[in-house]
Amino acid sequence: MPKLFVAICLFLTGCSSQVHLITQGYDNEQTAEISAKISKAGFTVVQSSIGIPSHYPNSVIALNPAHSVEQDIPNLQQLVHELGFNSAEVLRFGSDKHFYNNGHIGLYLRHPSINPNSLMPPYIESIQCPTGYATLGFGGNQKMHLETGKNVNGELELSTVHGHWAFNGNLLTLSLPQLNKARFIQTEVNRETHLGARPALLYTPQQANHSIAALNCSFEVILMN
């Protein structure tokens, strides 16, 4: 019975493909409007919170090489055009979070005002830092926080400071209240993981005597997607 049901769906195209909508630079109201337009075009829509890889163009349609509903691509291309984009790049091979089974499509939309080279990952972690473990978190409106931990009587005591960040694609600058700025140069490296070699972003400090000792350490993030 399940096989017969699938065959009938494919024959009648009455079972709509599911679009996984990934947006960047759109607020909740704008994303809801886009979702409504996709639904009106005959698709089932699921909003996804995964990030858009920086090397993706502003509009991408990602799907399985065996995707069986040929009309889905021109229908989505028409929708992308109506949203003000040029034709979306069609990717038929993905991996990890960007792999889609037959009947599922990833639609990636980045607002044209967003420069992917000026974005930061949500978190980066210190590496081989003699002062202990530290993380840098980056949020909207250029806000950041630094969380450090030190061992006090056998217990980890956390401390957090807040500030702002700026990134030009090469130089990361952290501005903290009443403190000197901290600067880091970003470089691309590879790291071995349990899944094999993965690309990583390394942030090397350009200062050696900042009053917050953790900011004299290197930070990195491994890109597992």
N, C-alpha and C positions, 0 to 999 in steps of 0.2 A: 504493500500500500504506500509506504513512503516514497518508493521509487516512482510509482505511478503518479503520485501527487506532484513530485518535482517535474516530471515530464509534462504534465498538464500545465504547470506554471510556466515552464519555458515555452511551451507551444502557444499559449494564449497571451503571454507577457502580462498576465493579470497579477502576478506576484512581483511587486515593485522591488527594485534594487535598493539597498540601504546605503545611504550616503553618510560617511563619517566626516562631519564638518570641523575643520581646524582653522581658526582665525587668529590673526595677530594684529593689534592696533585698532580693533573695533570694541566699542563698549557693549554691555549686555543688551541694550535696546537694539543696537544696530545688528548684533549677531542674531537676535530673535527675528528681526525683519528678514535677514538673509535665509534663516531656517524656514520661515513661512513661504518664501518664494520657491525654495527647493521642494517643499511639500506640495505646493500648488502645481509644480511641474510633474508631479506623479511619483516622487521618491519618498521613501521613509528616511527620516533624518535623525541622526544621533550626534550630539555635540561632543567633541573629544577635547581633552585638555593637554594632549601631547604637544610638544613644541614643533615649530616649523624649522627644519634644518636651514642653516644660514645660506647654504649653496642653492636652495630651491629658489626659483623665480617667484614673483608675487602671486601667481596663480598656477596651481598644479592639479591635475586629475591623476590619481594613482589607482591602479586596478590590477587584478590578476591577469596574467597572459591568456588564461582560458575563459575570461569573462564572456558570457554567452549572449548578452543583450546588446547588439551592435548599436542600436539607436540611443543608448545611454550617453555615449560620448558626444554626439552632435547636440543632444538635448542639454547637456551640461555646458558645452561650449557656448550655446546660445544664452544660457543663463549667466555665464561668466561675462559675456559681452554686454548684457543688459546691466550688469553691476559696474560697468565702466572699465573692465580689464581688456587687454588684448587677449588673443586666443591662449588658453591655458596649455602649458606643456603637459603632454600625456606620458606618464611613466608606467610601464607594464611590469617592472621588476622592482620589488622593494624588499626590505629585510627588517627583522625585529618588529618594532612598533609600526613600521611603515609598510608591512606586508598585509595584503588583503585577500581573503578567500573569494572564490567565485560568488558573485551576487553582492559583494561589498565594494564600495568605492571610497577612496579618500579624496576629499576636496579641500585643498589648502589655499587659503586666501589671506594674503598679507596686505595691509593697508598701504597704498602707494607712498604715504608720507613716512613710512618706517624704513630706515636704513639698516639692513640686517648686520652690516659690519660695525655698527655702533651699539649693538646690544650686548648685554652680559648674561651669562647663565644665572639661574636662581641662586646657586651657591658655589663657592670654591673653597677648598680645604687646604690647610697648611701642610707642608711636607717636610719631614725631618727638622722640625722647629725645636730648638733647644729649650724654649720657654714653655713648651707644652702645645697641646692641640688647640687649633683655632679655626673658625669658619668665618667667611665673609658672605653676607646675604645681600642680594640686590633686588630692589622692588621698583614699582612704578614711581613716576615723578622724581626719578634720580635719587631715591632714598636708599641708604644702605645701613647695615649694622654689622658690627664685629663682635663675635662671641668668643671669649677665651675661657679656658679652664685651668685651674691649678689645684694641686693636691694639698689639702689642709687637714692635718690629723687623720690621714687615711681616707678622706672624702673629697670628691671632686666639687670644687666651688666655682660656679660659673659667673662671669661678668660680661655685661653687654654695653657697648657704646654705639651711638647712632650718629649718622652724618649723611653726606651726599656723595654721589659718584658721577664721573664723566668718563667717557671712553670714545676715542676717535678711530678705533679699528686697530690701534697699535699701542697707545699709551693709556693706561688706566690711572685716573687721579681720584684720590679719596680726600674729601674735605671734612674735617672733624672740628667741632666747636672749640675755639681757643687753643688749638693745637696746630702744629705744622702739617702741611699736606703730605700725603704719602703717595708715591708714584711707582707703578709697576709696568714693565714691558711684557706684552703678550707674544709668545712664540708657540708654534705648533710642534708637538712631539708625539711619539708613540709609546704606549705603555702595554706591558703584558698583563692580561687578565685571565680569569678562568675560562673565558670565551675566546681566548687568543689575543693577538695584538689589536689594540684599539687606539684611535687618535685621541689626543689630549691637548688641552690648552694650559700652558705653563705661564705663570705670572711672576716675573723676577723683580724683586725690590730694587729701586734706584736710590735707596737710602740705607744707611747702616747703623744709624744712631737715633732712630725715632723714639720718642718718649714712651710710646706703646711698643714694647719689645716685639710683639707678634708681627707688627708691620715691617719688621726687618727680615722676615722670613719669606720664602717662596710659597706660592699657592698654586693649586692646579685643579682641573676638573677633567675626568675621563669621559669621553663622549661614547656612551654605550649604544646609542641609537644607530 
